[in-house]
Amino acid sequence: MIKRNEAMLSIDKGFSGHSVVSILGPRQCGKSTLARMFCTGKDTVFFDLENPVDRRRLESPMQTLEPLKGVVVLDEIQRNPQLFEILRVLADRPDQPAKFLVLGSAAPSLLKGASESLAGRVAFIDLSGFDLTEVGGQSSLQRLWLRGGFPRSYLASSDEESFRWREGFVRTFLERDIPQLGITVPSETLRRFWTMIAHYHGQVWNAAELARSLGASEPTARRYLDILAGAYMVRILPPWFENIGKRQIKSPRIYLRDSGILHTLMELPSLHALQGHPRLGASWEGFALEQVLSQLKTRQAYFWSTHGGAELDLLIIHNGRRYGFEIKYADAPGRTRSMHSALNDLNLEHLWVIYPGEETYELSEKITVFPLSHWTPEQMF
């Protein structure tokens, strides 16, 4: 079993200041397994809201939950969002006898009432699939990139088995998970849109173009995008713009968050197929972006681009200072005019060029080429 020490530490930190901790992420990303690992050796009561027996036990939630002590786990809470109101009452009790670990397969925006009912009482933890720090770094990089971070996909006995699992995941997500969230969109329509997003992976959002391809309105296309983003399938990376005397892009970039799902929707079952595909660089960019953000754990993340061609794949603000990232699929990336434009126009503290190699080297005083598998936040700050 792969240990997820950072996630375990995040749960501990969450409970240090709150009586409710909510782990949110896509289905099958390892939330239940992580909860059981955290609860090992602790007095625990586990409720799975996909289990009809547990759902019946919670038909009178106050009577069931109020007497409990220790850690109370509520898995797949999006099946019964009314529980958030009960948790607010329980969380406000003096001498709190229980801690509540809540697991959900949708973002807070889709879990109606979560943020409102538990404001100030809950610590949210976003959980994705495995990252490079958990699976072994450089030796596992290509496998993680191809298969993505969902545990069953990554740990499959072969690439073929991994691909079949991801195909089943996509179908189940569309036909079961989305309707369970109360969203009524035909599964085939949403799959067509999701596949379109896969082919636009790493590009600037163009609602008009996607709406025309889908035969729908622009608001409908944006609604579908928000559904996939809220379910942790898509990342909407906002643009950074300021008054620098240049025309700048003001629409977000869109990425599929899991590289394995991206490759499934693009029908790329093997590394050989991926390396021969014209979207190879975009796939690497999205994969590296997610790896960097999974370690930084920041919500102040942007991209920057001008109509003149200068751009920066990722802009991070930390302690009031700006740091940039360029992501390159190359053996030995060099300096570009765009990098110098980003450094000067955005007043960056440093710019990191992330690539799939193994050597670190300097391009200038403020530009460093760094292997993705070795990069850590400690290198940056």
N, C-alpha and C positions, 0 to 999 in steps of 0.2 A: 504493500500500500504506500502511495506517495504521500509524504507528510506535507502539510500546508501550514508551516509554522507562522508565517506572517498573518495569515487569516485567523489563526488561533489567538495570536497576540492581539489582533484587532477586536476580537470578541471580549477578551479580558479587559481591554481598555474601555470598551463600550459599557460593560457592566460596572466599571469603577465609578461612573457618574450617572448611570441610568438603571432603572429596574427592568426596562424593556430594550432588547437589542433585536433589530430586524436585519436579516441577511437576505438580500435581494439579488436575483440573477436569473438567467434563463434556465428552463428545465434541463435536467440532466447535467448540470455543471458541477455537481458535487456538494450541494447545500446540505442534504440530509446526512451524507457521510461525514461532512465536517462537523455537523451538530453532534453526531454520535461520538466522534473522536473527542470533542470538547467535553462531553458529558461523562466520559469514561471515569469511573471512580467517584462520581457525584450522585447524590440523591436526585433522580430524574423521573419525570413522567412525560411520555411522548404521545402526542396526538397527531395522526396523519389524516387530514381532512379529505383525502381521497379514499379513505377506508370507511365504508358505510357504518361499521360498528362505532368508530370514533366520532363520526358525524352524529350518530344518535346520542352518544354520551354527552355531546355538546349542545343538544337541543335546549337544555336548561343551563346555559354557560356559567352563570353566576354561582349556582349551586354546585356545579362540578369543579370550577376553578378556584373558588374562594378558599376552601380548606387546604389546598395543596401547598407544599413547602419544597424547597430546593429549586431545581431548574425545571421549568415547564416548557416543553418544546411544542410549538404549534406549526406543523408543516403544511405547506400549500394553503396558506391563510386566505389567498384570493378567492377560494371557494366559499368563504363565509366572512365577508368584510365587516359584517355587523359586530364581529368580535372585537374590533378596535374600540368601540364604545365601552365594552365591558373591561377591556384592558386599561382604559383610562381610569376607571373607578378603582381597579385593583392596584394600579401603579401608585395611586395617591394614598394608599393606606399607611398609617404610621407603623414603624417597626416592621417594614415589609418582609414577610416570611418567605416570599418566592421571587425568583427572577424568571422573566419570560423571554424565551428565545423564539422569535417569530421568523418563519421562512416563507418567502413568496417568490413566484415566478413572473413578476412584472414590476416595473418601476413604480415609485410612489404615485406618479401622476395617474397610473391606471388602477391603483388600489384606492378606491374612493374612500375618503374619510381617514386614511392612515395619518397623513401629515396634519390634518386638522384635529382629529380626536386625540392624538398623542403628541401634540406640539410640546416640546420641552421635556418630554418623558421618554423619548426613544432615540437610540443611536442607530443610524442606518449604515450598513456595510454592504458595498457592492461586491459581488463575487462573480468572477468569470471562470473560464476553464483554467487548466494548468498554464503556467508561464515558464519561461526558461529557467528561472531561479529554482523552480520546483522539480524540473525534470532532468537537470544535469548539464545545462549550458551548451557549449559548442557541439559536443558529441550527439546531442538530441535535437539540434536546431532544425535540420531539414525535415526530420520526422514530425516535429511539432508544427512547422510551417505547412507541410502538406496536409496533415490530418486535422490540424486545429487542436484546441485545448479541451474539448469535451472529453471527460475521462474515458468513456467507453470507446470513443473514436481513437484517441491517442493510444490506449492500451490494447487495441485489437491485435489479433495474432498476425494480421497481414494488411497490406494496403487495400486489398480487395474487400476484406471483411469490414475495415474501417469505412470504406466508401459506401458499402451496403447499409451500415448502421446510420450513416448521415442521410442517406436517401430516405430511410424510414423515419428519421427524426424530422426532416422537413415535412413529410406528409402528415405525421402526427401533430406537429405544431400547427399546421394550417387547418386540419380537419377537426382537431379536438381542443387544443390549447387556446386558440384565438376565440372560438365560440364560448369557451368557459369564462372568458373575460367579459362576456356580454357584448362582444363586437360581432356584428352581422355583416360580414363581407364574404362573398362566395370564395371558396378556397382556391379555385382555378384562377380567378381574377387576381387574388393576392399573390399567388405563385407567379403569375406572369409579371406582375409589378416587381416582385422580389428578384426575379431573374433579370429584369431590366436594370435594377439597381446594381446587381452583380457586374453587369457589363459597363456601368457608369462608375464603378468602384474607384475612388480616388479623384473623381472629377467634381467640378463645381455643379451644384444643384441647379437644374434647369427645369422648372415645373412645366413650362409650356411644351417643351419638347417631349417630356415623359408623358404628359397628359395626352398629346396627340397620338403617341405610339400606343397608349392604352385605350384610346377612344373615350376619354373621360375629361372632366373639367379640371382646371388647375387646383381648386380647393380640394377636390376628391383625391388628386395625386398627393397633395400635401398631407391629407388625412391618412392615407395609406403609409406614407413615410413616417408620420408620427406614431402610428400603430407599431411598426417594426422597430422604431427607436425605443418606444416605451417598453417593448418586450425584450430589449437588450440584443436585438439582432442587427441593428444598424447604428452607427455612430454619426451624429451630425456635428461636424467640427465647424464652429463659427469663425467668421473672418475677423481679423484685426484691421482696423483702419483708423487713421488719424490725419491731421492736417500737415502733410509733408510736401505739398505742391505736386503730387502725382495722382493720377486717376487710379483708384484701387478697387479691387473686386469686393463686393459687399454681399455676395450670396455664399452660403456655407458649402463646404465639401462634404461628400457622403462616402462612407466606408461600410462594408460588412465587417462586423466586429470579430467574427471567427473566420480564420483563413480556411479552415476545413469546409465550412458551409459555403464560403465563396467558391471553392474549387468544385464542390458538388453541383451548385447551380450552374457553373460554367462547364460541367461535364469533363473535369480534369482529374481522373482517378489515380494518376501516378506522377512521380517527380519528372519522369521523362516527358509526359504530356504537358506538364506545367512549364518546363524549361523551353519547350518549343512554341509556347503560346505568346501572342503579341502583348498580352496584359501581364506578362511576367513581372515587369518592374512595378506595376501598380499593385500586384498581389504582395510583393515584398514590402512596399511602402506601407500598406495597411497593416501587415503583420508586425513590422518593426514599430509602427506607431502605437499599436496596442500594447506591445511589450514595454515600451518606454512609459506609457501612461499607467500601466498596471503597477509599476514601481514608484512613480511619482505621487500617485493618489492625489491629484489636484484637479479642481474643476476650472482653473484658470488656464485653459489650453485653447489655442487658436492657430489658424494658418494665416499667411499673409501673401498677397499677390497683387501685382499692378498690371494695368492694361499694357504696359510697356514690356512685360515679360519677366520682371524681377519677381521672385517668390521665395517663400520660406515654408517648408512642410509643416513645421510645428513651432509655435512660440509659447513659452512658459514664463509666467511671472512668479518670482519667488522672493519674498522679503523686499518687494519694491523694485527688484532688478529683473531685467529681461534676458532670457536665454533662448537660443535658437537651435533647431535641429533640422538638418537636411538628411534625407534618407536615400541612399544610392545602392542599387544592385550592380556593383562593379568590383573588380579585383583590387584596384588601387585608385580610389577617387582622388581627384585633384581640385584645385581652386577654380571657381567660376566667377564670372562677373556678377551673377545673381547673388552669390554669397557675400561679396563685398558691398553690394547695394543693401542687402538686409542688415549687415553689420552697421553701416553708416546711417541709413534712413531710420532704423529702429533703435539705434543706440544700444546694441546688444552687449551684455557683459562677456558672453562667450558663445561660440557657435560650434556645435558638435555635428560631425558628419558620421552617420551610423551606416555601417556596411557589413556584409556577411563574412568578412575575413577574420584573421586572428591577430593581426599586428596593430599596435597603436602608434600613430605618428602625427607630428605637427605640420600643418600647412602654413601657419603663421602664428603670431603671438596669441591671437584670439580665435583661431580655427584649429580644431583637433579632429582627426579621423580616428574613430573608435569602433571596435567590434561590438556588435549587438550582444553577443553572448557574454561579454565581460563588463558591459556597462552597468553601473549602479548609481543611485543618486549621490552617494558619497563622492563619486568622481566629479560631480557637477558643482556642489555647493561647498 
